[in-house]
Every structure is written in C-alpha cells, then in structure tokens.
Amino acid sequence: MTKAVPVTVLTGFLGSGKTTLLNRLLREPGMHGTAVVINEFGSVGLDHDLVDHTEENMVLLANGCICCTIRGDLVDAFERLAQTPAAQQGELRHVVLETTGLADPAPILHTLMGDPRMQGAWRLAGVACTVDACHAMATLDQHPEAVKQAAVADRLLLTKTDLQPAPDALMQRLRAINPLAEIRTDADGALSALQALLVRPAAAFTALPAENRSSFFPASTSTGSHHDDRIRSHVIVRDQPLSREGFFAWLDMIAKMRGDDLLRVKGLVHLSDDPEHPLVIHGVQHLFHPPETLPRWPSEDRRTRIVFITRGIDAEDIDATLSVFERRRPRRTPAPQPD
Ligand SMILES: Nc1nc2c(ncn2[C@@H]2O[C@H](COP(=O)(O)OP(=O)(O)OP(=O)(O)O)[C@@H](O)[C@H]2O)c(=O)[nH]1
C-alpha cells in the first residue's frame, strides 16, 4: 500500500443501529473498495453474519471488547487487512471500523492515531456515532461509555426516528456533550453524513497536527475490564431446531420480566418449521424489533445462536428457561367441527 487508507470509526451504544446503517452504506453505489473491521462483545460473534459483505474484505476481532483487549488485536487486524489482495493491489479505498456498543472509543482512536505500526498505512478519517432516539436518554444516564462515544464523534447520527422523533431534551443533551458534531436526525441524512465522512475526512481530525490529537484521548491506564461489573455477555447455542411456539413464548416472557436488564439480545434462530430460513431477532431492553427471516443461512453453521448482553442477570437462568420452553409441545389448533 502506498497511501494511508482512511479509517472511519462507527461507534454507538448497543443496539443503536450501527450494523443497520453500515449495511445501508455498503449497498450504496460507489462503495467498492470499502473494507469492514468488526469487533464484537461475546464469545460467539454474530455481527459478521449480519453485515452484508464479502468475506475477503472483512476482518473480525472476536475476542471480547475492543477497548479492553485491544491495541495489539486492532493493530493485528489492520496488518491482516493490509495483506488482503485488495489492499496489496491498491484497491482498498476506505475502512469502516464498527466498534462494539460497549466500547470506550478513546483507546481505539488513540491506537489509530498514535500507534507507530499504524502510521503511514492508515489514518483516522473521523468518528460517526449512532444515537438511538428511543433509548438514548436512559442510556446516557446509565452508561459513561455512551457519553464518551457521543463526545468524540464528528457526526451524531440519530436512528429509529421513524419510531419516535428525537426528543428535544435529547438534542439539547447531545449538543451539550458535543457542540461541534454535526447532528443528523433522519435516516437518509445519517447515511449521507456517514458516506461523506468516508470520502471527506472530518475537519477536526484533518486540522489538528498528529501530536496534538492524541492528547484529547489519553491512553487507558487500566489493563483489566473497566466496564460496569454487572454487565455480562452470554451466548445461548442450540444444536437442535426450536419450536416456534416455545421460542416466542420464552422470548415474550424474558422481555416482560427482565427487559430493563437485557441491554442487548441478538440472535440467529433455527426454527423447526422453517429450517432453511434463519430468523433474526434483535432486542434492545424491553423493545424487540419485529423478527426478520433471512433468505438463507449466512454460513454452514445452522445452530441457533443468541447473544445476550445483560446487566445483573444470571444468564444461565435465561438459558435454563429456554430449555423449559423448548419442551413445550405446539398447541394444537382445534379440529374443525362437522356442521
Ligand atoms: N425502526 C428502526 N429500527 C432500526 C433502525 N436502526 C436499527 N434498527 C433496528 O434496531 C435493532 C438493532 O440494530 P443494529 O443495527 O443491529 O444495532 P447495532 O448498533 O449494530 O447493535 P450492536 O451490534 O448490538 O451494538 C435491529 O432490529 C434494527 O433493525 C431505525 O432507524 N429504525
């Protein structure tokens, strides 16, 4: 590679719409030469199955939270990316780095801007942060990472405004956290702002000399995890297909009973009555989005895999309750009665 390839960081709290926006971006014309680096929280990654992208232009950091394990892993991922044919042939034009929703962006930016192994080959183009119009007020109250994500962004991209317009209080709060960021409140505006960030790097980063930039993002001094200790990730895996009725009854039950503490639920589900089409479920706290059915399995792996990021819940209990619901028999519809 001869010229430094711009890297756009896409951050935003759990379930705030990063992958959805990224998928829209990748479907836009003119996005060829865009590679994706994805980090996931949890021992079984799913985001790479949910991003529409060719394998060769995707690098996965599946080893826990990007800001805790990072530095070396991030640099390694970019070094692997540099070895791909697209990079070697000079066809790599942009990289989008999607962080996990719990990531503190500071160490990531610090690595991108300051690590000597990154210099020359990669440069930070800017930071976009998705902000969920429905949940962000509560999220900002409860999670310092979410505030940091909004604080370092060049663009704040409101999502889910089709469900609820961004409340005024949220807009004021975002402006107070980050008065310099451009804020977009509609889906098309968010998409074009992200796209513009890829091709026209954010002024804040281009204007500052490299040595000054890093002082905004002091290196983390902690080596261990500094997330809320009660936040846990857990993956439910089932080899056998699940009954539709049992699965939805279970989902309904956990959303009603423990919704506040389900920070994020994301899964690919193998239902026995539709084995060729995986069901994608997405939940953010008590709100579950209508499940979608994919036209085919994204890989050979046809197991049900559901990632839970919870606060203060013993995830093994959730796993055990699914086992109880799995044993439920489908309710029989009453046989038609003769006239
Ligand atoms: N109605 C609506 N739903 C959205 C919008 N953006 C995202 N969603 C839904 O919100 C859920 C979470 O979206 P994702 O794109 O997976 O969020 P994410 O930030 O990548 O989530 P994590 O990877 O867990 O941090 C999915 O069900 C999406 O379909 C939006 O603008 N409007």
The ligand as an ORCA input file, in Angstrom:
! r2SCAN-3c Opt
* xyz 0 1
  N     -37.309      1.170     13.158
  C     -35.981      1.236     13.118
  N     -35.253      0.190     13.552
  C     -33.894      0.290     13.497
  C     -33.240      1.433     12.989
  N     -31.892      1.212     13.081
  C     -31.744     -0.005     13.617
  N     -32.938     -0.564     13.872
  C     -33.198     -1.870     14.477
  O     -32.570     -1.883     15.752
  C     -32.033     -3.175     16.019
  C     -30.560     -3.022     16.340
  O     -29.905     -2.529     15.195
  P     -28.383     -2.874     14.863
  O     -28.060     -2.198     13.580
  O     -28.100     -4.334     14.959
  O     -27.656     -2.147     16.082
  P     -26.100     -2.183     16.476
  O     -25.754     -0.831     16.994
  O     -25.269     -2.710     15.342
  O     -26.137     -3.257     17.657
  P     -24.882     -3.910     18.434
  O     -24.036     -4.584     17.392
  O     -25.503     -4.888     19.381
  O     -24.209     -2.840     19.197
  C     -32.326     -4.012     14.781
  O     -33.535     -4.715     14.991
  C     -32.545     -2.989     13.690
  O     -33.411     -3.462     12.668
  C     -34.052      2.528     12.533
  O     -33.561      3.583     12.108
  N     -35.412      2.367     12.617
*
